[in-house]
């Protein structure tokens, strides 16, 4: 049986490991080197200078590539026309390093780029940067495949599905086919889903991009990003951008990320189960409206997400009556940290409007569900809602 037939749990614990060698560590430690011994002509040398390549990056990039495209089969078990072939992965110092490499490294003055209007809030300053370089930027919401209407003449379509923080889902295969028919490249931000939840390359995308800071590494202690693609020329463009701007990951961060991949399957499975349990509990609360989670059967995106995704992720979003209620709720939580980012083993939540970059109500909460016992999380959230509903603490 080939390795491509292994289950998710088996693949993540073996991903990117070297051939067994007597008395050697299964996962070699980080290589700290600014330069390498380099006799003769450097052409073709695997390692020449520390900004170009590093053995620790190489192992992690191999591991991520194995997860992004383990074979030519469909990501959800159905035939979606996935294309076989090697995957080229390039790691970065952060998710924004990876995003910038694709958007700023691919677009040229006069090109048209299509972005989601409801995506990650740093896409807004990225759009401004693109426009400053003479790139035309069009935006449309994720839901309803609205980006279809903006594709004519585009050079690049950027998809974020599920969107952050609203958790809308679009049909990646449909949008990718439409974009390719118009000669456009397609990049998918797969941060929320991870390669175990969704495989954009199998759905036709040219780039799968993610912040490894989130669920991929999952412990809230590493900043990392990556780009995976099948086309070696596109990979070379992204790699050259990394080299030019110096957005390289540290060896220690790359090693920690590779170590953390081994638990990706158990983490994301537990997080998805907990997120669904919490979403179901929130749906029955009178203080809460607009509960969103792609795995919730009542969610508007559920039918599409079920066809396209293998796991539904750790995020739940919902709206509380107002800012004050929301802040009382967050302060009353015992098991949930008030923090940004998502995907950690510990549950976090925040009033997302505090950043000012998302079109969300003042009482909108983005909650990243961790690995705690679901019953404990639900009880803690319900207690905090009841306390927030009782009004301000007179002693405060």
C-alpha positions as a Markdown table, in Angstrom:
| # | Residue | x | y | z |
|---|---|---|---|---|
| 1 | Unk | 0.0 | 0.0 | 0.0 |
| 2 | Unk | 1.4 | 3.4 | -0.9 |
| 3 | Unk | 1.8 | 6.3 | 1.6 |
| 4 | Unk | -0.9 | 8.2 | -0.2 |
| 5 | Unk | -3.4 | 5.7 | 1.0 |
| 6 | Unk | -2.5 | 6.3 | 4.7 |
| 7 | Unk | -5.0 | 8.1 | 6.9 |
| 8 | Unk | -4.6 | 11.7 | 8.1 |
| 9 | Unk | -3.3 | 10.7 | 11.5 |
| 10 | Unk | -0.6 | 8.4 | 10.0 |
| 11 | Unk | 0.5 | 11.0 | 7.4 |
| 12 | Unk | 0.9 | 13.9 | 9.8 |
| 13 | Unk | 3.2 | 12.0 | 12.2 |
| 14 | Unk | 5.4 | 10.8 | 9.3 |
| 15 | Unk | 5.3 | 13.9 | 7.1 |
| 16 | Unk | 8.7 | 15.2 | 6.0 |
| 17 | Unk | 10.8 | 12.8 | 8.0 |
| 18 | Unk | 14.1 | 11.6 | 6.5 |
| 19 | Unk | 14.9 | 8.0 | 5.8 |
| 20 | Unk | 15.7 | 6.1 | 8.9 |
| 21 | Unk | 19.3 | 6.1 | 9.9 |
| 22 | Unk | 20.8 | 4.1 | 12.8 |
| 23 | Unk | 21.2 | 6.2 | 15.9 |
| 24 | Unk | 19.9 | 9.4 | 14.3 |
| 25 | Unk | 17.0 | 11.4 | 15.5 |
| 26 | Unk | 13.7 | 10.8 | 13.7 |
| 27 | Unk | 13.2 | 14.5 | 13.3 |
| 28 | Unk | 16.7 | 16.2 | 13.1 |
| 29 | Unk | 17.2 | 19.3 | 15.1 |
| 30 | Unk | 17.2 | 22.9 | 13.7 |
| 31 | Unk | 20.2 | 23.9 | 11.6 |
| 32 | Unk | 21.5 | 27.3 | 12.6 |
| 33 | Unk | 23.7 | 28.5 | 9.8 |
| 34 | Unk | 24.2 | 31.8 | 8.0 |
| 35 | Unk | 26.5 | 30.1 | 5.4 |
| 36 | Unk | 27.6 | 26.7 | 4.4 |
| 37 | Unk | 30.8 | 25.1 | 3.1 |
| 38 | Unk | 30.6 | 25.9 | -0.6 |
| 39 | Unk | 33.4 | 24.6 | -2.8 |
| 40 | Unk | 33.4 | 25.4 | -6.5 |
| 41 | Unk | 30.6 | 26.8 | -8.6 |
| 42 | Unk | 27.4 | 27.4 | -6.5 |
| 43 | Unk | 25.1 | 26.5 | -9.3 |
| 44 | Unk | 22.9 | 23.6 | -8.2 |
| 45 | Unk | 24.2 | 23.7 | -4.6 |
| 46 | Unk | 21.3 | 22.7 | -2.3 |
| 47 | Unk | 22.6 | 25.1 | 0.4 |
| 48 | Unk | 24.8 | 28.1 | -0.2 |
| 49 | Unk | 23.6 | 31.0 | 2.0 |
| 50 | Unk | 21.2 | 31.2 | 4.9 |
| 51 | Unk | 18.7 | 33.5 | 3.2 |
| 52 | Unk | 18.3 | 31.2 | 0.2 |
| 53 | Unk | 17.7 | 27.8 | 1.9 |
| 54 | Unk | 18.0 | 25.9 | 5.1 |
| 55 | Unk | 17.8 | 22.1 | 5.7 |
| 56 | Unk | 15.2 | 22.7 | 8.5 |
| 57 | Unk | 13.0 | 24.6 | 6.1 |
| 58 | Unk | 13.4 | 21.9 | 3.5 |
| 59 | Unk | 12.1 | 19.2 | 5.8 |
| 60 | Unk | 9.1 | 21.4 | 6.8 |
| 61 | Unk | 8.3 | 22.3 | 3.2 |
| 62 | Unk | 8.4 | 18.6 | 2.3 |
| 63 | Unk | 6.0 | 17.8 | 5.1 |
| 64 | Unk | 3.5 | 20.5 | 4.2 |
| 65 | Unk | 3.6 | 19.5 | 0.6 |
| 66 | Unk | 2.8 | 15.9 | 1.5 |
| 67 | Unk | -0.3 | 17.2 | 3.4 |
| 68 | Unk | -1.4 | 19.7 | 0.8 |
| 69 | Unk | -1.5 | 17.1 | -2.0 |
| 70 | Unk | -0.8 | 13.5 | -0.8 |
| 71 | Unk | -2.1 | 12.1 | -4.1 |
| 72 | Unk | -4.1 | 13.1 | -7.2 |
| 73 | Unk | -7.5 | 12.2 | -5.6 |
| 74 | Unk | -10.1 | 14.6 | -4.6 |
| 75 | Unk | -9.8 | 16.4 | -1.2 |
| 76 | Unk | -13.3 | 15.2 | -0.2 |
| 77 | Unk | -13.3 | 11.7 | -1.6 |
| 78 | Unk | -15.0 | 12.5 | -4.9 |
| 79 | Unk | -13.5 | 13.0 | -8.4 |
| 80 | Unk | -12.9 | 16.7 | -8.8 |
| 81 | Unk | -10.3 | 16.5 | -11.5 |
| 82 | Unk | -7.3 | 16.9 | -9.2 |
| 83 | Unk | -4.0 | 17.2 | -11.0 |
| 84 | Unk | -1.2 | 14.8 | -10.1 |
| 85 | Unk | 2.4 | 16.1 | -9.8 |
| 86 | Unk | 4.9 | 17.4 | -7.3 |
| 87 | Unk | 4.1 | 20.2 | -4.9 |
| 88 | Unk | 6.5 | 23.0 | -4.3 |
| 89 | Unk | 6.2 | 24.6 | -0.9 |
| 90 | Unk | 7.9 | 27.8 | 0.2 |
| 91 | Unk | 7.8 | 28.8 | 3.9 |
| 92 | Unk | 7.9 | 32.3 | 5.3 |
| 93 | Unk | 8.4 | 34.2 | 8.5 |
| 94 | Unk | 4.6 | 34.8 | 8.8 |
| 95 | Unk | 1.3 | 34.4 | 7.1 |
| 96 | Unk | 1.5 | 38.0 | 5.7 |
| 97 | Unk | 4.9 | 37.2 | 4.3 |
| 98 | Unk | 3.3 | 34.4 | 2.3 |
| 99 | Unk | 0.3 | 36.5 | 1.3 |
| 100 | Unk | 2.5 | 39.4 | 0.2 |
| 101 | Unk | 4.7 | 37.0 | -1.9 |
| 102 | Unk | 1.8 | 35.9 | -4.0 |
| 103 | Unk | -0.1 | 39.2 | -4.3 |
| 104 | Unk | 2.8 | 41.6 | -4.6 |
| 105 | Unk | 5.1 | 39.2 | -6.3 |
| 106 | Unk | 2.7 | 38.2 | -9.0 |
| 107 | Unk | 0.8 | 41.4 | -9.8 |
| 108 | Unk | 2.3 | 44.0 | -12.1 |
| 109 | Unk | 1.2 | 47.6 | -12.9 |
| 110 | Unk | -1.9 | 47.5 | -15.1 |
| 111 | Unk | -3.0 | 44.0 | -13.8 |
| 112 | Unk | -6.4 | 43.3 | -12.2 |
| 113 | Unk | -6.5 | 41.5 | -8.9 |
| 114 | Unk | -9.8 | 40.3 | -7.3 |
| 115 | Unk | -9.9 | 40.2 | -3.5 |
| 116 | Unk | -12.7 | 39.3 | -1.1 |
| 117 | Unk | -14.3 | 42.3 | 0.5 |
| 118 | Unk | -14.9 | 40.3 | 3.7 |
| 119 | Unk | -11.5 | 38.7 | 4.1 |
| 120 | Unk | -8.7 | 39.1 | 6.6 |
| 121 | Unk | -8.4 | 42.7 | 7.6 |
| 122 | Unk | -4.8 | 43.1 | 6.5 |
| 123 | Unk | -6.0 | 42.7 | 3.0 |
| 124 | Unk | -7.2 | 46.3 | 3.2 |
| 125 | Unk | -3.7 | 47.8 | 3.5 |
| 126 | Unk | -2.4 | 45.2 | 1.0 |
| 127 | Unk | -5.0 | 46.5 | -1.4 |
| 128 | Unk | -3.8 | 50.0 | -0.9 |
| 129 | Unk | -0.2 | 48.9 | -1.6 |
| 130 | Unk | -1.3 | 47.2 | -4.8 |
| 131 | Unk | -3.2 | 50.2 | -6.0 |
| 132 | Unk | -0.1 | 52.3 | -5.2 |
| 133 | Unk | 1.8 | 50.1 | -7.6 |
| 134 | Unk | -0.7 | 50.7 | -10.4 |
| 135 | Unk | -2.7 | 47.5 | -9.9 |
| 136 | Unk | -6.5 | 47.6 | -10.3 |
| 137 | Unk | -8.1 | 45.9 | -7.3 |
| 138 | Unk | -11.7 | 44.7 | -7.4 |
| 139 | Unk | -13.5 | 43.3 | -4.4 |
| 140 | Unk | -16.7 | 41.2 | -3.8 |
| 141 | Unk | -18.0 | 39.2 | -0.9 |
| 142 | Unk | -17.2 | 35.5 | -0.4 |
| 143 | Unk | -20.8 | 34.3 | 0.0 |
| 144 | Unk | -22.8 | 33.5 | -3.1 |
| 145 | Unk | -19.6 | 33.2 | -5.3 |
| 146 | Unk | -20.0 | 37.0 | -5.8 |
| 147 | Unk | -16.4 | 37.2 | -7.0 |
| 148 | Unk | -17.5 | 35.6 | -10.3 |
| 149 | Unk | -18.8 | 38.9 | -11.5 |
| 150 | Unk | -15.4 | 40.6 | -11.1 |
| 151 | Unk | -13.2 | 38.2 | -13.0 |
| 152 | Unk | -13.2 | 39.6 | -16.5 |
| 153 | Unk | -9.6 | 40.8 | -17.4 |
| 154 | Unk | -8.2 | 39.7 | -14.0 |
| 155 | Unk | -4.7 | 38.4 | -13.5 |
| 156 | Unk | -5.2 | 36.9 | -10.1 |
| 157 | Unk | -8.2 | 35.9 | -8.0 |
| 158 | Unk | -7.7 | 35.7 | -4.2 |
| 159 | Unk | -10.2 | 33.4 | -2.4 |
| 160 | Unk | -10.7 | 33.1 | 1.4 |
| 161 | Unk | -13.0 | 30.3 | 2.2 |
| 162 | Unk | -14.2 | 30.1 | 4.9 |
| 163 | Unk | -13.8 | 33.9 | 5.2 |
| 164 | Unk | -12.4 | 35.4 | 8.3 |
| 165 | Unk | -14.1 | 36.5 | 10.5 |
| 166 | Unk | -17.6 | 36.1 | 9.0 |
| 167 | Unk | -17.2 | 32.4 | 8.0 |
| 168 | Unk | -18.9 | 32.5 | 4.6 |
| 169 | Unk | -18.0 | 29.8 | 2.1 |
| 170 | Unk | -17.7 | 30.0 | -1.7 |
| 171 | Unk | -17.4 | 27.2 | -4.3 |
| 172 | Unk | -13.7 | 27.1 | -4.9 |
| 173 | Unk | -13.9 | 24.7 | -7.9 |
| 174 | Unk | -16.5 | 26.9 | -9.6 |
| 175 | Unk | -14.6 | 30.1 | -9.1 |
| 176 | Unk | -11.3 | 28.5 | -10.1 |
| 177 | Unk | -12.7 | 27.1 | -13.3 |
| 178 | Unk | -14.2 | 30.5 | -14.1 |
| 179 | Unk | -11.0 | 32.3 | -13.4 |
| 180 | Unk | -8.9 | 29.9 | -15.4 |
| 181 | Unk | -11.2 | 30.3 | -18.3 |
| 182 | Unk | -10.4 | 34.0 | -18.3 |
| 183 | Unk | -6.7 | 33.4 | -18.0 |
| 184 | Unk | -6.4 | 34.3 | -14.3 |
| 185 | Unk | -4.4 | 32.6 | -11.6 |
| 186 | Unk | -6.1 | 31.6 | -8.4 |
| 187 | Unk | -4.8 | 31.7 | -4.8 |
| 188 | Unk | -6.8 | 30.3 | -1.8 |
| 189 | Unk | -6.1 | 31.3 | 1.8 |
| 190 | Unk | -6.4 | 28.0 | 3.5 |
| 191 | Unk | -5.5 | 29.2 | 7.0 |
| 192 | Unk | -8.7 | 28.3 | 8.7 |
| 193 | Unk | -9.3 | 24.9 | 7.1 |
| 194 | Unk | -5.6 | 23.6 | 7.1 |
| 195 | Unk | -4.7 | 20.9 | 4.6 |
| 196 | Unk | -6.6 | 18.3 | 6.6 |
| 197 | Unk | -9.8 | 20.3 | 6.2 |
| 198 | Unk | -9.5 | 21.5 | 2.6 |
| 199 | Unk | -7.1 | 21.0 | -0.2 |
| 200 | Unk | -7.2 | 24.0 | -2.6 |
| 201 | Unk | -4.7 | 22.5 | -5.1 |
| 202 | Unk | -7.0 | 19.5 | -5.5 |
| 203 | Unk | -9.9 | 21.9 | -6.1 |
| 204 | Unk | -7.9 | 23.5 | -9.0 |
| 205 | Unk | -6.2 | 26.5 | -7.3 |
| 206 | Unk | -2.7 | 27.5 | -8.4 |
| 207 | Unk | -1.6 | 28.6 | -4.9 |
| 208 | Unk | -2.6 | 27.3 | -1.5 |
| 209 | Unk | -1.5 | 30.0 | 1.0 |
| 210 | Unk | -1.7 | 29.9 | 4.8 |
| 211 | Unk | -0.6 | 31.3 | 8.0 |
| 212 | Unk | 1.1 | 28.5 | 9.9 |
| 213 | Unk | 0.8 | 30.7 | 13.0 |
| 214 | Unk | -2.8 | 29.4 | 13.4 |
| 215 | Unk | -4.1 | 25.8 | 13.5 |
| 216 | Unk | -1.2 | 24.3 | 11.5 |
| 217 | Unk | 1.2 | 24.7 | 14.4 |
| 218 | Unk | -1.6 | 25.1 | 16.9 |
| 219 | Unk | 0.2 | 26.2 | 20.1 |
| 220 | Unk | 0.2 | 30.0 | 19.7 |
| 221 | Unk | 4.0 | 30.2 | 20.0 |
| 222 | Unk | 5.2 | 30.3 | 16.3 |
| 223 | Unk | 4.8 | 32.9 | 13.5 |
| 224 | Unk | 5.0 | 31.2 | 10.2 |
| 225 | Unk | 3.5 | 31.2 | 6.7 |
| 226 | Unk | 3.7 | 29.1 | 3.5 |
| 227 | Unk | 2.8 | 29.0 | -0.2 |
| 228 | Unk | 2.2 | 25.6 | -1.9 |
| 229 | Unk | 1.8 | 25.3 | -5.7 |
| 230 | Unk | 2.3 | 22.7 | -8.5 |
| 231 | Unk | 3.9 | 25.0 | -11.1 |
| 232 | Unk | 7.6 | 25.2 | -10.6 |
| 233 | Unk | 7.8 | 28.7 | -12.3 |
| 234 | Unk | 5.2 | 30.1 | -9.9 |
| 235 | Unk | 7.1 | 28.6 | -7.0 |
| 236 | Unk | 10.3 | 30.1 | -8.3 |
| 237 | Unk | 8.6 | 33.5 | -8.4 |
| 238 | Unk | 7.4 | 33.2 | -4.8 |
| 239 | Unk | 10.8 | 31.9 | -3.6 |
| 240 | Unk | 12.6 | 34.8 | -5.3 |
| 241 | Unk | 10.3 | 37.2 | -3.5 |
| 242 | Unk | 11.2 | 35.6 | -0.2 |
| 243 | Unk | 14.9 | 35.9 | -1.0 |
| 244 | Unk | 14.6 | 39.5 | -2.1 |
| 245 | Unk | 12.6 | 40.8 | 0.9 |
| 246 | Unk | 14.2 | 38.5 | 3.4 |
| 247 | Unk | 10.9 | 37.1 | 4.8 |
| 248 | Unk | 12.5 | 33.9 | 5.9 |
| 249 | Unk | 11.5 | 31.7 | 8.8 |
| 250 | Unk | 13.9 | 31.1 | 11.6 |
| 251 | Unk | 15.3 | 27.6 | 11.9 |
| 252 | Unk | 13.9 | 27.2 | 15.4 |
| 253 | Unk | 10.4 | 28.3 | 14.3 |
| 254 | Unk | 10.5 | 25.9 | 11.3 |
| 255 | Unk | 11.6 | 23.0 | 13.5 |
| 256 | Unk | 8.9 | 23.8 | 16.1 |
| 257 | Unk | 6.3 | 23.9 | 13.3 |
| 258 | Unk | 7.4 | 20.6 | 11.9 |
| 259 | Unk | 7.3 | 19.0 | 15.4 |
| 260 | Unk | 3.7 | 20.4 | 15.9 |
| 261 | Unk | 2.4 | 18.9 | 12.6 |
| 262 | Unk | 2.5 | 15.5 | 14.3 |
| 263 | Unk | -0.6 | 16.4 | 16.4 |
| 264 | Unk | -2.5 | 18.2 | 13.6 |
| 265 | Unk | -5.0 | 15.5 | 13.0 |
| 266 | Unk | -6.0 | 15.0 | 16.7 |
| 267 | Unk | -6.0 | 18.7 | 17.3 |
| 268 | Unk | -8.2 | 19.7 | 14.3 |
| 269 | Unk | -10.6 | 16.8 | 14.9 |
| 270 | Unk | -11.1 | 17.7 | 18.5 |
| 271 | Unk | -11.4 | 21.5 | 17.7 |
| 272 | Unk | -14.0 | 20.9 | 15.0 |
| 273 | Unk | -16.0 | 18.7 | 17.4 |
| 274 | Unk | -15.8 | 21.3 | 20.2 |
| 275 | Unk | -16.7 | 24.2 | 17.8 |
| 276 | Unk | -19.8 | 22.4 | 16.6 |
| 277 | Unk | -20.9 | 21.7 | 20.2 |
| 278 | Unk | -20.4 | 25.3 | 21.2 |
| 279 | Unk | -22.2 | 26.6 | 18.1 |
| 280 | Unk | -25.2 | 24.3 | 18.8 |
| 281 | Unk | -25.3 | 25.6 | 22.4 |
| 282 | Unk | -25.1 | 29.2 | 21.3 |
| 283 | Unk | -27.9 | 28.8 | 18.9 |
| 284 | Unk | -30.3 | 28.3 | 21.8 |
| 285 | Unk | -29.3 | 31.4 | 23.7 |
| 286 | Unk | -31.6 | 34.4 | 23.7 |
| 287 | Unk | -28.7 | 36.8 | 24.0 |
| 288 | Unk | -27.0 | 35.5 | 20.9 |
| 289 | Unk | -27.8 | 36.0 | 17.2 |
| 290 | Unk | -26.2 | 35.2 | 13.9 |
| 291 | Unk | -24.2 | 32.1 | 15.0 |
| 292 | Unk | -21.9 | 30.9 | 12.2 |
| 293 | Unk | -19.9 | 27.8 | 11.9 |
| 294 | Unk | -19.6 | 25.9 | 8.6 |
| 295 | Unk | -20.3 | 22.5 | 10.3 |
| 296 | Unk | -23.6 | 23.7 | 11.8 |
| 297 | Unk | -26.4 | 22.1 | 9.8 |
| 298 | Unk | -28.4 | 25.3 | 10.0 |
| 299 | Unk | -25.5 | 27.4 | 8.7 |
| 300 | Unk | -26.1 | 29.0 | 5.3 |
| 301 | Unk | -22.8 | 27.5 | 4.1 |
| 302 | Unk | -23.3 | 24.0 | 5.4 |
| 303 | Unk | -24.3 | 22.3 | 2.2 |
| 304 | Unk | -21.4 | 23.7 | 0.2 |
| 305 | Unk | -18.9 | 23.3 | 3.0 |
| 306 | Unk | -20.0 | 19.6 | 3.4 |
| 307 | Unk | -19.1 | 19.0 | -0.3 |
| 308 | Unk | -15.9 | 20.9 | -0.3 |
| 309 | Unk | -14.4 | 20.5 | 3.2 |
| 310 | Unk | -13.3 | 17.5 | 5.2 |
| 311 | Unk | -13.2 | 19.3 | 8.5 |
| 312 | Unk | -15.0 | 22.5 | 9.4 |
| 313 | Unk | -12.4 | 24.3 | 11.5 |
| 314 | Unk | -12.2 | 25.8 | 15.0 |
| 315 | Unk | -13.9 | 29.1 | 14.5 |
| 316 | Unk | -17.4 | 30.1 | 15.7 |
| 317 | Unk | -18.7 | 33.6 | 15.2 |
| 318 | Unk | -21.7 | 35.2 | 16.8 |
| 319 | Unk | -23.1 | 38.6 | 17.8 |
| 320 | Unk | -24.1 | 39.9 | 21.2 |
| 321 | Unk | -26.4 | 42.9 | 21.9 |
| 322 | Unk | -23.8 | 45.6 | 22.0 |
| 323 | Unk | -20.2 | 46.5 | 22.8 |
| 324 | Unk | -20.7 | 46.7 | 26.6 |
| 325 | Unk | -22.5 | 43.4 | 26.8 |
| 326 | Unk | -19.7 | 41.8 | 24.7 |
| 327 | Unk | -17.0 | 43.1 | 27.0 |
| 328 | Unk | -18.8 | 41.9 | 30.1 |
| 329 | Unk | -19.1 | 38.5 | 28.5 |
| 330 | Unk | -15.4 | 38.3 | 27.6 |
| 331 | Unk | -14.4 | 39.4 | 31.1 |
| 332 | Unk | -16.6 | 36.8 | 32.7 |
| 333 | Unk | -15.1 | 33.8 | 30.9 |
| 334 | Unk | -12.9 | 31.5 | 32.9 |
| 335 | Unk | -11.6 | 29.1 | 30.3 |
| 336 | Unk | -11.4 | 31.5 | 27.3 |
| 337 | Unk | -8.6 | 34.0 | 26.8 |
| 338 | Unk | -9.4 | 37.4 | 25.4 |
| 339 | Unk | -6.8 | 37.3 | 22.5 |
| 340 | Unk | -6.6 | 37.7 | 18.8 |
| 341 | Unk | -5.4 | 35.0 | 16.3 |
| 342 | Unk | -7.0 | 31.5 | 16.3 |
| 343 | Unk | -6.2 | 27.8 | 16.0 |
| 344 | Unk | -4.5 | 27.3 | 19.4 |
| 345 | Unk | -5.0 | 24.4 | 21.7 |
| 346 | Unk | -6.5 | 26.9 | 24.2 |
| 347 | Unk | -9.8 | 28.6 | 23.4 |
| 348 | Unk | -9.6 | 32.3 | 22.7 |
| 349 | Unk | -12.2 | 34.9 | 21.8 |
| 350 | Unk | -12.3 | 38.6 | 21.0 |
| 351 | Unk | -14.6 | 41.5 | 20.2 |
| 352 | Unk | -13.5 | 41.7 | 16.6 |
| 353 | Unk | -14.6 | 45.3 | 16.0 |
| 354 | Unk | -12.0 | 46.5 | 18.3 |
| 355 | Unk | -9.5 | 46.4 | 15.5 |
| 356 | Unk | -11.5 | 48.6 | 13.2 |
| 357 | Unk | -10.8 | 46.7 | 10.0 |
| 358 | Unk | -13.8 | 44.4 | 9.7 |
| 359 | Unk | -17.3 | 45.3 | 8.7 |
| 360 | Unk | -18.9 | 43.6 | 11.8 |
| 361 | Unk | -21.2 | 44.8 | 14.6 |
| 362 | Unk | -19.8 | 46.2 | 17.8 |
| 363 | Unk | -21.0 | 43.0 | 19.6 |
| 364 | Unk | -19.5 | 40.6 | 17.1 |
| 365 | Unk | -17.4 | 37.8 | 18.7 |
| 366 | Unk | -14.9 | 35.6 | 16.9 |
| 367 | Unk | -14.2 | 32.5 | 19.1 |
| 368 | Unk | -11.4 | 30.1 | 18.4 |
| 369 | Unk | -12.3 | 26.8 | 20.1 |
| 370 | Unk | -9.5 | 24.8 | 21.6 |
| 371 | Unk | -9.0 | 21.3 | 23.1 |
| 372 | Unk | -10.7 | 21.7 | 26.4 |
| 373 | Unk | -13.6 | 19.4 | 27.3 |
| 374 | Unk | -16.6 | 20.5 | 25.3 |
| 375 | Unk | -19.0 | 20.3 | 28.3 |
| 376 | Unk | -16.7 | 22.6 | 30.3 |
| 377 | Unk | -16.4 | 25.2 | 27.5 |
| 378 | Unk | -20.2 | 25.2 | 27.0 |
| 379 | Unk | -20.8 | 25.7 | 30.7 |
| 380 | Unk | -18.3 | 28.5 | 30.9 |
| 381 | Unk | -19.7 | 30.3 | 28.0 |
| 382 | Unk | -23.3 | 30.0 | 29.3 |
| 383 | Unk | -22.2 | 31.2 | 32.7 |
| 384 | Unk | -20.5 | 34.2 | 31.1 |
| 385 | Unk | -23.6 | 35.0 | 29.0 |
| 386 | Unk | -25.8 | 35.0 | 32.1 |
| 387 | Unk | -23.4 | 37.2 | 34.0 |
| 388 | Unk | -23.2 | 39.6 | 31.1 |
| 389 | Unk | -27.0 | 39.7 | 30.8 |
| 390 | Unk | -27.3 | 40.7 | 34.4 |
| 391 | Unk | -25.7 | 44.0 | 33.7 |
| 392 | Unk | -22.6 | 45.8 | 35.0 |
| 393 | Unk | -21.0 | 44.7 | 38.2 |
| 394 | Unk | -21.9 | 47.4 | 40.8 |
| 395 | Unk | -18.6 | 46.9 | 42.5 |
| 396 | Unk | -16.6 | 47.5 | 39.3 |
